Amino acid sequence: MSETDSFIDEVTEEVRRDKLFAIFRRYGWIGIALVVAIVGGAAWNEWQKARATSDARAFGDAVLAALETSDPQARVAALDTVAGDDGRDRDAVAEFLAADEALRGGDRDGALARLETMAADPALNASLRDLARLKSVVLAGAGMDAAERDATLAELAMPGAPYRVLAMEQQAIVMADAGDTEGALKQLRLILEEPDATAGLRRRVTQLIVVLGGDPEAA
């Protein structure tokens, strides 16, 4: 390569380098901003995770402390003071526990009122509302209007509903109480065919079939 060619290459390289530096001076801040955004976003996510873990731990500790109270009424009062930082759903956990403690303490009406309030709360997660509806139906028993009870259970037992098999179990119990043994047995056998039926539920259903005079193995 001649000295002229070498000189031209050097000049070309210098020009290219100057252009790159000029581009960097003009647009380099964009890259820096992107790096800062990525690092900042990662730090924010880690902080959010740490905060969520801390909040969950504090909530759990508060619930356990409330349940360690010896008197049922005191446990209910303590649970009423427990509140979560992530919205109504976490508060509902404490509310379900408070309803259970109220029932243990003999306050059936108070427990039922709590469940009915949650069942009607539009701010609550749909699955939690459905659980409150199911528990309120069970607790209300014969005191609930039959048509309203049947309509509620039918809705809760629809395919895809989160508590379908439990609602089907309650439907079978209602049929058995009404003297419709055949209908109850048919419903109970349908539960045994449900893939979501737990081992505990299957045991209860099998026992109920036997009590009603049916054969759990019968088709």
Residue frames relative to the residue before (quaternion, step in Angstrom):
aa qw qx qy qz dx dy dz
M 1.0000 0.0000 0.0000 0.0000 0.00 0.00 0.00
S 0.4316 -0.7133 0.4919 0.2509 3.59 -0.89 0.93
E 0.6452 -0.5171 0.3856 0.4094 3.53 -1.28 0.32
T 0.6085 0.5593 -0.3484 0.4421 3.59 1.11 -0.70
D 0.6640 0.4948 -0.3032 0.4716 3.57 0.93 -0.93
S 0.6408 0.5251 -0.3208 0.4591 3.56 0.98 -0.82
F 0.6473 0.5189 -0.3124 0.4628 3.55 0.98 -0.86
I 0.6492 0.5201 -0.3107 0.4599 3.57 0.94 -0.91
D 0.6464 0.5181 -0.3189 0.4604 3.60 0.97 -0.85
E 0.6545 0.5117 -0.3179 0.4569 3.57 0.95 -0.84
V 0.6484 0.5119 -0.3147 0.4675 3.55 0.96 -0.88
T 0.6443 0.5273 -0.3164 0.4546 3.56 0.97 -0.92
E 0.6531 0.5163 -0.3038 0.4631 3.59 1.00 -0.88
E 0.6473 0.5161 -0.3162 0.4634 3.56 1.01 -0.83
V 0.6419 0.5204 -0.3184 0.4645 3.57 0.98 -0.88
R 0.6557 0.5132 -0.3092 0.4594 3.56 0.97 -0.91
R 0.6517 0.5130 -0.3105 0.4644 3.56 1.00 -0.86
D 0.6424 0.5230 -0.3242 0.4568 3.59 0.99 -0.84
K 0.6433 0.5185 -0.3214 0.4626 3.57 1.01 -0.82
L 0.6515 0.5180 -0.3184 0.4537 3.58 0.98 -0.86
F 0.6470 0.5116 -0.3147 0.4697 3.56 1.01 -0.86
A 0.6416 0.5280 -0.3220 0.4538 3.56 1.01 -0.80
I 0.6476 0.5073 -0.3109 0.4760 3.54 1.00 -0.86
F 0.6569 0.5174 -0.3164 0.4480 3.56 0.95 -0.88
R 0.6494 0.5178 -0.3191 0.4563 3.56 0.99 -0.87
R 0.7001 0.4698 -0.2740 0.4627 3.57 1.05 -0.75
Y 0.8318 0.2122 -0.0697 0.5082 3.58 0.87 -0.97
G 0.4164 0.7436 -0.4546 0.2588 3.58 1.22 -0.06
W 0.5899 0.5974 -0.3667 0.4007 3.58 1.09 -0.65
I 0.5837 0.5799 -0.3810 0.4217 3.59 1.14 -0.56
G 0.6646 0.5002 -0.3016 0.4660 3.56 0.93 -0.90
I 0.6419 0.5191 -0.3192 0.4654 3.55 1.01 -0.87
A 0.6489 0.5223 -0.3131 0.4562 3.55 0.99 -0.88
L 0.6410 0.5248 -0.3243 0.4566 3.58 1.02 -0.79
V 0.6453 0.5142 -0.3193 0.4661 3.57 0.97 -0.86
V 0.6551 0.5081 -0.3088 0.4661 3.57 0.94 -0.91
A 0.6505 0.5215 -0.3151 0.4535 3.58 0.99 -0.87
I 0.6607 0.5060 -0.3125 0.4581 3.58 0.95 -0.87
V 0.6754 0.4830 -0.2918 0.4748 3.57 0.88 -0.96
G 0.6647 0.5046 -0.3033 0.4600 3.56 0.96 -0.89
G 0.6474 0.5213 -0.3217 0.4535 3.58 1.00 -0.80
A 0.6443 0.5138 -0.3210 0.4668 3.56 1.00 -0.82
A 0.6523 0.5084 -0.3127 0.4672 3.59 0.97 -0.85
W 0.6422 0.5268 -0.3171 0.4576 3.58 1.01 -0.83
N 0.6494 0.5140 -0.3172 0.4621 3.59 0.95 -0.85
E 0.6587 0.5009 -0.3152 0.4647 3.57 0.93 -0.84
W 0.6426 0.5169 -0.3237 0.4638 3.57 1.02 -0.80
Q 0.6433 0.5232 -0.3186 0.4593 3.57 1.01 -0.85
K 0.6478 0.5135 -0.3181 0.4642 3.59 0.99 -0.84
A 0.6597 0.5074 -0.3050 0.4628 3.56 0.94 -0.91
R 0.6547 0.5089 -0.3129 0.4631 3.57 1.00 -0.82
A 0.6464 0.5168 -0.3216 0.4600 3.59 0.97 -0.86
T 0.6466 0.5121 -0.3184 0.4672 3.57 0.99 -0.84
S 0.6580 0.5104 -0.3042 0.4627 3.56 0.96 -0.88
D 0.6574 0.5089 -0.3084 0.4622 3.59 0.96 -0.87
A 0.6539 0.5134 -0.3132 0.4591 3.58 0.96 -0.89
R 0.6521 0.5114 -0.3147 0.4627 3.57 0.99 -0.85
A 0.6602 0.5022 -0.3087 0.4655 3.57 0.95 -0.87
F 0.6347 0.5241 -0.3261 0.4649 3.58 1.02 -0.80
G 0.6680 0.5045 -0.2992 0.4581 3.58 0.91 -0.93
D 0.6458 0.5151 -0.3198 0.4640 3.57 0.97 -0.83
A 0.6543 0.5145 -0.3143 0.4564 3.59 0.98 -0.84
V 0.6460 0.5119 -0.3175 0.4689 3.59 1.01 -0.81
L 0.6633 0.5022 -0.3062 0.4626 3.59 0.89 -0.92
A 0.6413 0.5191 -0.3244 0.4627 3.57 0.99 -0.81
A 0.6460 0.5186 -0.3174 0.4615 3.58 1.01 -0.80
L 0.6982 0.4801 -0.2744 0.4547 3.58 0.95 -0.87
E 0.6074 0.5627 -0.3554 0.4338 3.59 1.22 -0.33
T 0.4834 0.6493 -0.4397 0.3890 3.59 1.28 -0.13
S 0.4927 -0.7184 0.4119 0.2672 3.58 -0.82 0.99
D 0.7360 0.4109 -0.2328 0.4850 3.61 0.94 -0.83
P 0.5263 -0.6590 0.4321 0.3194 3.65 -0.84 0.93
Q 0.6634 0.4993 -0.3148 0.4599 3.58 0.92 -0.84
A 0.6374 0.5108 -0.3232 0.4779 3.57 1.07 -0.73
R 0.6218 0.5306 -0.3428 0.4629 3.59 1.07 -0.69
V 0.6340 0.5231 -0.3253 0.4674 3.57 0.99 -0.83
A 0.6655 0.5017 -0.3025 0.4625 3.57 0.91 -0.93
A 0.6591 0.5047 -0.3107 0.4630 3.57 0.99 -0.83
L 0.6549 0.5080 -0.3124 0.4641 3.59 0.98 -0.81
D 0.6140 0.5587 -0.3476 0.4359 3.57 1.10 -0.62
T 0.6664 0.4891 -0.3035 0.4740 3.58 1.19 -0.45
V 0.5709 0.5931 -0.3832 0.4189 3.60 1.26 -0.25
A 0.0687 0.7853 -0.6109 0.0733 3.57 -0.85 0.98
G 0.3341 -0.7425 0.5479 0.1920 3.55 -1.05 0.78
D 0.4820 -0.6786 0.4818 0.2738 3.54 -1.28 0.39
D 0.6909 0.4922 -0.2896 0.4434 3.60 1.21 -0.13
G 0.7698 -0.3916 0.1949 0.4649 3.57 1.09 0.68
R 0.7872 -0.3858 0.2484 0.4121 3.50 -1.42 -0.01
D 0.5990 0.6065 -0.3761 0.3633 3.61 1.00 -0.69
R 0.6769 0.4684 -0.3077 0.4773 3.59 0.90 -0.85
D 0.6091 0.5412 -0.3538 0.4593 3.59 1.02 -0.71
A 0.6169 0.5716 -0.3443 0.4173 3.58 1.06 -0.74
V 0.5791 0.5721 -0.3802 0.4390 3.59 1.10 -0.60
A 0.6681 0.4765 -0.2861 0.4947 3.56 0.93 -0.91
E 0.6394 0.5340 -0.3250 0.4476 3.58 1.05 -0.73
F 0.6255 0.5180 -0.3337 0.4787 3.61 1.04 -0.74
L 0.6599 0.4999 -0.3039 0.4714 3.57 0.94 -0.88
A 0.6404 0.5212 -0.3235 0.4621 3.58 1.01 -0.79
A 0.6278 0.5244 -0.3339 0.4683 3.59 1.04 -0.74
D 0.6476 0.5123 -0.3148 0.4681 3.59 0.98 -0.83
E 0.6742 0.4852 -0.2987 0.4699 3.57 0.95 -0.86
A 0.6128 0.5402 -0.3482 0.4597 3.59 1.05 -0.71
L 0.6520 0.5095 -0.3072 0.4701 3.57 1.02 -0.84
R 0.6426 0.5161 -0.3223 0.4656 3.58 0.99 -0.79
G 0.6983 0.4626 -0.2637 0.4784 3.54 1.11 -0.70
G 0.6106 -0.5936 0.3353 0.4029 3.58 1.27 0.13
D 0.5701 0.5813 -0.3903 0.4298 3.60 1.25 0.03
R 0.0923 -0.8382 0.5369 0.0240 3.56 0.39 1.25
D 0.6597 0.5114 -0.3156 0.4513 3.57 0.92 -0.87
G 0.6462 0.5204 -0.3184 0.4585 3.57 1.02 -0.78
A 0.6430 0.5160 -0.3136 0.4710 3.56 1.01 -0.83
L 0.6645 0.5044 -0.2988 0.4634 3.56 0.94 -0.91
A 0.6345 0.5353 -0.3275 0.4512 3.59 0.99 -0.79
R 0.6382 0.5208 -0.3253 0.4645 3.58 1.01 -0.79
L 0.6712 0.5004 -0.2964 0.4596 3.57 0.89 -0.93
E 0.6682 0.4996 -0.3054 0.4590 3.58 0.93 -0.87
T 0.6187 0.5374 -0.3406 0.4609 3.58 1.08 -0.71
M 0.6672 0.4855 -0.2987 0.4795 3.58 0.95 -0.86
A 0.6386 0.5435 -0.3272 0.4355 3.59 0.98 -0.82
A 0.7397 0.3971 -0.2152 0.4989 3.59 1.12 -0.64
D 0.5170 0.6627 -0.4041 0.3610 3.59 1.29 0.03
P 0.3000 -0.7916 0.5022 0.1766 3.65 -0.34 1.18
A 0.6231 0.5518 -0.3433 0.4353 3.59 1.21 -0.39
L 0.5965 0.5803 -0.3493 0.4306 3.56 1.28 -0.29
N 0.6082 -0.5513 0.4348 0.3701 3.54 -1.18 0.66
A 0.5848 -0.6309 0.3801 0.3398 3.59 -0.94 0.91
S 0.6600 0.5103 -0.3214 0.4481 3.61 0.94 -0.80
L 0.6484 0.4947 -0.3192 0.4827 3.59 1.07 -0.68
R 0.6133 0.5270 -0.3509 0.4723 3.58 1.06 -0.67
D 0.6537 0.5115 -0.3138 0.4610 3.59 0.96 -0.85
L 0.6323 0.5204 -0.3350 0.4659 3.58 1.02 -0.75
A 0.6486 0.5076 -0.3143 0.4720 3.57 0.98 -0.83
R 0.6345 0.5269 -0.3286 0.4602 3.59 1.02 -0.76
L 0.6660 0.5032 -0.3025 0.4601 3.56 0.92 -0.91
K 0.6755 0.4882 -0.2958 0.4667 3.58 0.89 -0.92
S 0.6466 0.5135 -0.3308 0.4569 3.59 1.03 -0.70
V 0.6139 0.5334 -0.3444 0.4690 3.60 1.07 -0.69
V 0.6616 0.5030 -0.3029 0.4664 3.57 0.90 -0.92
L 0.7024 0.4720 -0.2756 0.4559 3.57 0.88 -0.95
A 0.6478 0.5251 -0.3268 0.4448 3.60 0.99 -0.78
G 0.1442 -0.8371 0.5150 0.1149 3.57 1.07 -0.74
A 0.8378 -0.1526 0.1454 0.5037 3.51 -1.03 -0.91
G 0.5802 0.6035 -0.3733 0.3996 3.57 1.22 -0.30
M 0.6164 0.5401 -0.3486 0.4548 3.58 1.24 -0.20
D 0.5800 -0.5767 0.4380 0.3731 3.57 -1.06 0.69
A 0.5110 -0.6980 0.4108 0.2877 3.56 -0.72 1.10
A 0.6638 0.5036 -0.3120 0.4565 3.58 0.92 -0.86
E 0.6552 0.4998 -0.3061 0.4767 3.58 0.98 -0.84
R 0.6352 0.5346 -0.3199 0.4564 3.56 1.01 -0.85
D 0.6865 0.4889 -0.2867 0.4556 3.57 0.84 -1.01
A 0.6528 0.5126 -0.3141 0.4610 3.59 1.00 -0.82
T 0.6510 0.5164 -0.3127 0.4602 3.57 0.99 -0.83
L 0.6784 0.4833 -0.2912 0.4705 3.58 0.90 -0.92
A 0.6264 0.5379 -0.3392 0.4509 3.59 1.02 -0.76
E 0.6603 0.4948 -0.3067 0.4744 3.58 1.00 -0.80
L 0.6848 0.4878 -0.2801 0.4632 3.56 0.96 -0.89
A 0.6980 0.4643 -0.2623 0.4779 3.59 1.20 -0.50
M 0.3959 0.7242 -0.4820 0.2940 3.59 1.24 0.17
P 0.6080 -0.5585 0.4082 0.3896 3.62 -1.10 0.61
G 0.7836 0.2983 -0.2400 0.4894 3.55 -0.89 0.96
A 0.5262 0.6214 -0.4208 0.3999 3.60 1.22 -0.28
P 0.5695 -0.6548 0.3728 0.3283 3.62 -0.90 0.85
Y 0.7831 0.2661 -0.1462 0.5428 3.60 1.07 -0.63
R 0.1197 0.8527 -0.4973 0.1063 3.53 1.19 0.69
V 0.7276 0.4445 -0.2778 0.4425 3.61 0.64 -1.05
L 0.6390 0.5140 -0.3329 0.4655 3.59 1.04 -0.67
A 0.6369 0.5044 -0.3246 0.4842 3.57 1.05 -0.73
M 0.6259 0.5294 -0.3341 0.4651 3.59 1.05 -0.75
E 0.6172 0.5385 -0.3392 0.4627 3.58 1.04 -0.72
Q 0.6654 0.4908 -0.3038 0.4733 3.58 0.96 -0.86
Q 0.6079 0.5419 -0.3535 0.4604 3.58 1.07 -0.68
A 0.6504 0.5141 -0.3133 0.4631 3.58 0.98 -0.84
I 0.6469 0.5172 -0.3173 0.4619 3.57 1.01 -0.82
V 0.6281 0.5272 -0.3278 0.4692 3.57 1.03 -0.81
M 0.6498 0.5122 -0.3121 0.4670 3.59 0.95 -0.87
A 0.6621 0.5065 -0.3096 0.4573 3.57 0.92 -0.89
D 0.6553 0.5113 -0.3093 0.4620 3.59 0.97 -0.84
A 0.6874 0.4704 -0.2721 0.4819 3.57 1.14 -0.67
G 0.5785 -0.6132 0.3630 0.3969 3.60 1.27 -0.02
D 0.5348 0.6113 -0.4110 0.4141 3.59 1.27 0.09
T 0.1038 -0.8481 0.5182 0.0378 3.56 0.44 1.24
E 0.6601 0.5126 -0.3187 0.4472 3.59 0.90 -0.87
G 0.6537 0.5088 -0.3102 0.4665 3.55 0.97 -0.86
A 0.6469 0.5187 -0.3115 0.4642 3.56 1.02 -0.84
L 0.6602 0.5065 -0.3097 0.4600 3.60 0.93 -0.87
K 0.6363 0.5252 -0.3246 0.4626 3.56 1.00 -0.80
Q 0.6629 0.5044 -0.2988 0.4656 3.55 0.96 -0.90
L 0.6589 0.5166 -0.3088 0.4513 3.57 0.96 -0.86
R 0.6512 0.4987 -0.3216 0.4731 3.60 1.01 -0.73
L 0.6030 0.5447 -0.3558 0.4616 3.57 1.12 -0.60
I 0.6153 0.5482 -0.3439 0.4501 3.57 1.05 -0.73
L 0.6485 0.5299 -0.3170 0.4451 3.58 0.98 -0.83
E 0.6662 0.4872 -0.2992 0.4788 3.58 1.21 -0.42
E 0.5463 0.6317 -0.3921 0.3857 3.57 1.27 -0.23
P 0.4405 -0.7179 0.4703 0.2635 3.62 -0.77 0.98
D 0.6831 0.4974 -0.2897 0.4494 3.60 1.15 -0.53
A 0.4699 0.6762 -0.4506 0.3449 3.61 1.24 -0.04
T 0.3571 -0.7483 0.5208 0.2032 3.57 -0.72 1.06
A 0.6793 -0.4807 0.3592 0.4224 3.55 -1.30 0.26
G 0.6489 0.5237 -0.3182 0.4510 3.57 1.00 -0.81
L 0.6552 0.5009 -0.3083 0.4740 3.56 0.97 -0.85
R 0.6387 0.5260 -0.3313 0.4536 3.58 0.96 -0.81
R 0.6297 0.5187 -0.3382 0.4691 3.59 1.02 -0.72
R 0.6598 0.5041 -0.3149 0.4598 3.59 0.88 -0.90
V 0.6635 0.5100 -0.3015 0.4569 3.56 0.92 -0.94
T 0.6465 0.5175 -0.3170 0.4623 3.58 0.94 -0.87
Q 0.6571 0.5061 -0.3066 0.4670 3.58 0.94 -0.87
L 0.6632 0.5004 -0.3083 0.4634 3.57 0.96 -0.84
I 0.6060 0.5428 -0.3553 0.4604 3.60 1.04 -0.70
V 0.6593 0.5002 -0.3042 0.4718 3.58 0.94 -0.89
V 0.6446 0.5262 -0.3218 0.4518 3.60 0.94 -0.87
L 0.7011 0.4536 -0.2599 0.4850 3.58 1.06 -0.77
G 0.5782 -0.6293 0.3581 0.3761 3.58 1.28 0.10
G 0.5387 0.6336 -0.3982 0.3870 3.57 1.23 0.30
D 0.4404 -0.6581 0.5425 0.2805 3.51 -1.34 0.10
P 0.4061 -0.7422 0.4720 0.2477 3.62 -0.52 1.12
E 0.6769 0.4959 -0.2893 0.4607 3.61 1.17 -0.54
A 0.5267 0.6462 -0.4125 0.3673 3.56 1.23 -0.31
A 0.4863 -0.6629 0.4895 0.2906 3.54 -1.09 0.78
